[in-house]
Amino acid sequence: MEDKRIIELYFARDERAIEETKSKYGRLLLSIAYRILGNRQDSEECESDTYFRTWNSVPPTNPSSLSAYLSRITRNLAINRYHRNRRSRDGEMELILDELSEVITDDGGRIDEQIALQDALEGFVGGLDMTKRLIFLKRYYYMMSLRDIARDMEISVGTVKSHLSRMRNALRNYLTERGIVI
């Protein structure tokens, strides 16, 4: 079923919306949560919670990209669960969050500051060439290991590290140029 039709089902408060969402995006959402949590049961709960959150937020929200909207919800739920559980998958999750915290801090600032940061991040990522964009998203959005990214992209781990380091520096400069205090 097309995303537009699924969103219409949410607006109509038709419970088939959840079934269609699960049918189309269930595997993606489960894999996002699993990469972060490393635990099948917790990942399934995050997937289920995503459907509940989506049901409660659509409407009034009308996402332009249902897959991105669902992915963001799942990712945030999984990160929150990870922090609650204080479990680490070989320290990989903590390492990823530490890498990004060198550039971006999440201090729960004002909503207008959060929106400005989100817009700046979207602009930065949107300005990257396709290879760098994929590496950035695989690492910091989908929380993939360096080895998995290297394998998927058919490049060396060293190349992935190098790209990520340069992108973090470029992001820091990008945010500073736009007056976003880090």
C-alpha positions as CSV (number, residue, x, y, z in Angstrom):
1,M,0.0,0.0,0.0
2,E,1.2,3.5,-0.8
3,D,2.3,5.7,2.1
4,K,-0.3,8.3,1.3
5,R,-3.0,5.8,1.6
6,I,-1.6,4.5,4.9
7,I,-1.5,8.1,6.3
8,E,-5.2,8.5,5.2
9,L,-6.0,5.4,7.2
10,Y,-4.4,7.1,10.3
11,F,-6.4,10.2,9.7
12,A,-9.6,8.2,9.4
13,R,-8.6,6.4,12.7
14,D,-8.8,3.1,10.9
15,E,-6.8,0.4,12.7
16,R,-5.8,-1.1,9.4
17,A,-3.2,1.7,9.3
18,I,-1.2,-0.1,12.0
19,E,-1.4,-3.4,10.1
20,E,-0.3,-1.8,6.8
21,T,2.5,0.1,8.5
22,K,3.7,-3.1,10.1
23,S,3.5,-5.0,6.9
24,K,5.4,-2.4,4.9
25,Y,7.9,-1.1,7.5
26,G,8.1,-3.7,10.3
27,R,11.4,-5.2,9.3
28,L,13.0,-1.8,8.9
29,L,11.9,-0.6,12.3
30,L,12.9,-3.8,14.0
31,S,16.4,-3.7,12.4
32,I,16.9,0.0,13.5
33,A,15.9,-0.9,17.1
34,Y,18.0,-4.1,17.1
35,R,21.2,-2.3,15.9
36,I,20.9,0.0,18.9
37,L,19.7,-2.4,21.5
38,G,21.2,-5.7,20.4
39,N,18.2,-7.5,22.0
40,R,15.3,-9.0,20.1
41,Q,12.7,-8.6,22.8
42,D,13.5,-4.9,23.5
43,S,13.6,-4.3,19.8
44,E,10.2,-5.8,19.2
45,E,8.8,-3.6,22.1
46,C,10.3,-0.5,20.4
47,E,8.7,-1.5,17.1
48,S,5.4,-1.9,18.8
49,D,5.8,1.4,20.7
50,T,6.5,3.0,17.3
51,Y,3.0,2.0,16.1
52,F,1.4,3.3,19.2
53,R,3.3,6.7,19.0
54,T,2.4,7.0,15.3
55,W,-1.3,6.3,16.1
56,N,-1.3,9.0,18.7
57,S,0.6,11.6,16.5
58,V,-1.0,11.1,13.1
59,P,-3.1,13.2,13.0
60,P,-2.4,16.0,13.6
61,T,1.1,15.4,12.1
62,N,1.0,14.6,8.4
63,P,4.5,13.2,7.7
64,S,6.0,14.0,4.2
65,S,8.0,10.7,4.4
66,L,6.4,8.0,6.4
67,S,9.5,5.8,6.5
68,A,11.6,8.6,7.8
69,Y,9.0,9.6,10.4
70,L,8.7,6.0,11.6
71,S,12.5,5.5,11.6
72,R,13.0,8.6,13.7
73,I,10.4,7.5,16.3
74,T,11.9,4.0,16.5
75,R,15.5,5.3,16.7
76,N,14.5,7.7,19.6
77,L,12.6,5.0,21.4
78,A,15.5,2.6,21.1
79,I,18.1,5.2,22.3
80,N,15.9,6.0,25.3
81,R,15.5,2.3,26.1
82,Y,19.2,1.8,25.7
83,H,19.9,4.6,28.3
84,R,17.3,3.1,30.6
85,N,18.7,-0.4,30.4
86,R,22.3,0.8,30.6
87,R,23.3,-2.1,28.3
88,S,26.0,-1.8,25.7
89,R,26.6,-3.9,22.6
90,D,30.4,-4.2,23.0
91,G,30.5,-0.4,23.8
92,E,29.6,0.4,20.2
93,M,26.5,2.5,21.1
94,E,28.4,4.5,23.6
95,L,31.2,5.1,21.2
96,I,28.8,6.3,18.5
97,L,27.0,8.7,20.9
98,D,30.4,9.9,22.2
99,E,31.6,10.6,18.7
100,L,28.6,12.7,17.9
101,S,28.5,14.5,21.3
102,E,31.9,16.0,20.4
103,V,29.9,18.1,17.9
104,I,26.3,18.2,19.1
105,T,25.1,18.3,22.6
106,D,21.5,17.5,23.5
107,D,20.9,19.7,26.5
108,G,17.2,19.8,26.0
109,G,17.3,23.5,25.1
110,R,14.4,25.6,23.9
111,I,12.3,24.2,21.1
112,D,13.3,26.9,18.7
113,E,17.0,26.0,19.3
114,Q,16.2,22.3,18.7
115,I,14.3,23.1,15.5
116,A,17.2,25.3,14.3
117,L,19.7,22.4,15.0
118,Q,17.5,19.9,13.2
119,D,17.2,22.2,10.2
120,A,20.9,22.7,10.2
121,L,21.6,19.0,10.4
122,E,19.2,18.3,7.5
123,G,21.0,21.0,5.5
124,F,24.4,19.6,6.3
125,V,23.5,16.0,5.5
126,G,21.6,17.1,2.4
127,G,24.7,18.9,1.1
128,L,27.0,15.8,1.4
129,D,27.7,13.7,-1.7
130,M,25.9,10.4,-1.7
131,T,28.8,8.3,-0.4
132,K,29.4,10.6,2.6
133,R,25.7,10.9,3.3
134,L,25.3,7.2,3.4
135,I,28.3,6.8,5.7
136,F,27.0,9.5,8.0
137,L,23.5,8.2,8.2
138,K,24.6,4.6,8.6
139,R,26.8,5.5,11.6
140,Y,24.8,8.3,13.4
141,Y,21.2,7.5,12.4
142,Y,21.2,3.7,12.0
143,M,24.0,3.2,14.6
144,M,25.9,0.7,12.4
145,S,29.4,-0.4,13.4
146,L,32.4,0.8,11.4
147,R,33.0,-2.7,10.1
148,D,29.4,-3.1,8.9
149,I,29.5,0.3,7.2
150,A,32.8,-0.7,5.5
151,R,31.3,-4.0,4.4
152,D,28.1,-2.4,3.0
153,M,30.0,0.4,1.2
154,E,32.8,-1.9,0.0
155,I,35.5,0.3,1.5
156,S,38.0,-0.1,4.3
157,V,37.3,0.6,7.9
158,G,40.1,3.2,7.8
159,T,38.3,5.0,5.0
160,V,35.1,5.0,7.0
161,K,36.9,6.4,10.0
162,S,38.5,9.1,7.9
163,H,35.3,10.2,6.3
164,L,33.5,10.3,9.7
165,S,36.2,12.4,11.3
166,R,36.2,14.9,8.4
167,M,32.4,15.1,8.5
168,R,32.3,15.7,12.2
169,N,34.8,18.6,11.7
170,A,32.8,19.9,8.8
171,L,29.6,19.7,10.8
172,R,31.2,21.6,13.7
173,N,32.2,24.4,11.2
174,Y,28.8,24.3,9.5
175,L,27.0,24.8,12.8
176,T,29.4,27.5,13.9
177,E,29.0,29.4,10.7
178,R,25.2,29.4,11.2
179,G,25.5,30.7,14.7
180,I,24.3,27.4,16.4
181,V,26.1,27.2,19.7
182,I,27.4,23.8,20.5
